[in-house]
Amino acid sequence: MINKKSILITGGAGFIGANFIPYFLDSNPEITVINIDKLTYAGDISNLDEVIDHDRYKFIQGDICDRKLIEQLFNEYDIRGVIHFAAESHVDNSISNPDAFIQTNVFGTFTLLDVARNYWMDAPNEYKEGYKNCRFHHVSTDEVYGTLGETGLFEETTPYAPNSPYSASKASSDFIVRSYFHTYGMNVVTTNCSNNYGPKQHNEKLIPTIIRKAIAEENIPIYGDGKNIRDWLYVLDHCKGVELVYKNGLVGETYNIGGRNERDNNYIVSKICELLDSKVPRKNGESYKRLITYVKDRPGHDQRYAIDATKIENDLHWKADENFETGIEKTISWYLKKYKVL
C-alpha cells in the first residue's frame, strides 16, 4: 500500500501520458501516480524510463475494460482521482478496425467511471466521507466537433459532429462522462485538445513520419493537396493545461485546450524540411522538400480544426508557452537524437 494520496493515470505510456507523468510527479510531491497502460502498439514503456524507479510511481500493465482489475487498483491504492488519457486514437486505424476504438474509448471509459463512482460515492450526489474532492478528468479531442469551414473556431458549446469512427467513439465517451455528472452528481471535468506534437509521439503520426521519412531519404507522404489545417499544441503546454483543469476546473465543465497555431500540412512539412536542411543536410545537397509526395486522401478527412481557448485562458489563466516555430525546433531535436542522427 502506498500511503501518499494516489491518483490513477490511464494510458500513461502513450504520447501525452508519458509527457504528463514526469511533469506531474515533479510538480506534485504529495501525490503518487498509478499508471495503467495496455501497452498496445501506441504505448511504449521506455517512454517512462526517467521515472521507472521513482518512489511515487507504479506501473501496471492492464486493460481499462477489465473491471476486476480496475476495482482491485482502486481498493489497493485507495485511488482519489483519475486522469484518463487512454484511448485508441489513430484515425486511419479506426477506419480499418473500428471495433477496438468502440471497446477502449467507449466501454473502457464507462468502466473507469463506474468503478470510480462506486468507490467514491454512496448514492447519487452523495460522496463518501473523505472522498468529496475525488475527481475524474476525461481527456478528449477537438475532433468530436467535426470540421470547420475557412473561418470560425471550436468552442465548448459547439455541437458535436464526429466524422470518423475514432471521433465518434470519443464523442460517445464525452457524453458518458457528462451523464455521470448530471445523473449522479459525480465530480468530473473534460478537456478537448487540438493536435498535439512533441517528444515521444508514435512514429505513425504526421510530424514523426515527416522527420523519419526525410532522414531515411524516403518519400514523405502528405494526404490529398496538403491543405488540411490543424491547430497545433505543444505536448507540454497541453500537460500544463490538463493539470490546471484537474486541480482548478469547475465541476461538470468542459475546457478546450488549443495552441492558437493554425497551420496546414504543406506548411508543416515545408518547415520541418527547412529545419532538417540546416541541421542535417542531405549528402546530395538537395532540400528534403524534394522528397514530399502527395498521396490519395483518406476517407472522411476533416478539412480544418481550430480551437477557441478563451475559456481556459480567462478562467484558469492558462496560456501556451510555445508557438509552432519554437515547439517544432524542440521536437525535431528530440527525434534526431532518438534516431541517432545527432
Sequence and secondary structure as in RCSB ss.txt:
>XXXX:A:sequence
MINKKSILITGGAGFIGANFIPYFLDSNPEITVINIDKLTYAGDISNLDEVIDHDRYKFIQGDICDRKLIEQLFN
EYDIRGVIHFAAESHVDNSISNPDAFIQTNVFGTFTLLDVARNYWMDAPNEYKEGYKNCRFHHVSTDEVYGTLGE
TGLFEETTPYAPNSPYSASKASSDFIVRSYFHTYGMNVVTTNCSNNYGPKQHNEKLIPTIIRKAIAEENIPIYGD
GKNIRDWLYVLDHCKGVELVYKNGLVGETYNIGGRNERDNNYIVSKICELLDSKVPRKNGESYKRLITYVKDRPG
HDQRYAIDATKIENDLHWKADENFETGIEKTISWYLKKYKVL
>XXXX:A:secstr
   SEEEEEESTTSHHHHHHHHHHHHH TTEEEEEEE   TT  GGGGGGGTT TTEEEEE  TT HHHHHHHHH
HHTEEEEEE      HHHHHH HHHHIIIIIIIHHHHHHHHHHHHEEETTEE TT TT EEEEEEEGGGG    S
S  B TTS     SHHHHHHHHHHHHHHHHHHHH   EEEEEE EEESTT  TTSHHHHHHHHHHTT  EEEETT
S  EEEEEEHHHHHHHHHHHHHH  TT EEEE  S EEEHHHHHHHHHHHHHHHS  TTS  GGGGEEEE   TT
  SB  B  HHHHHHH    S  HHHHHHHHHHHHHHHTT  
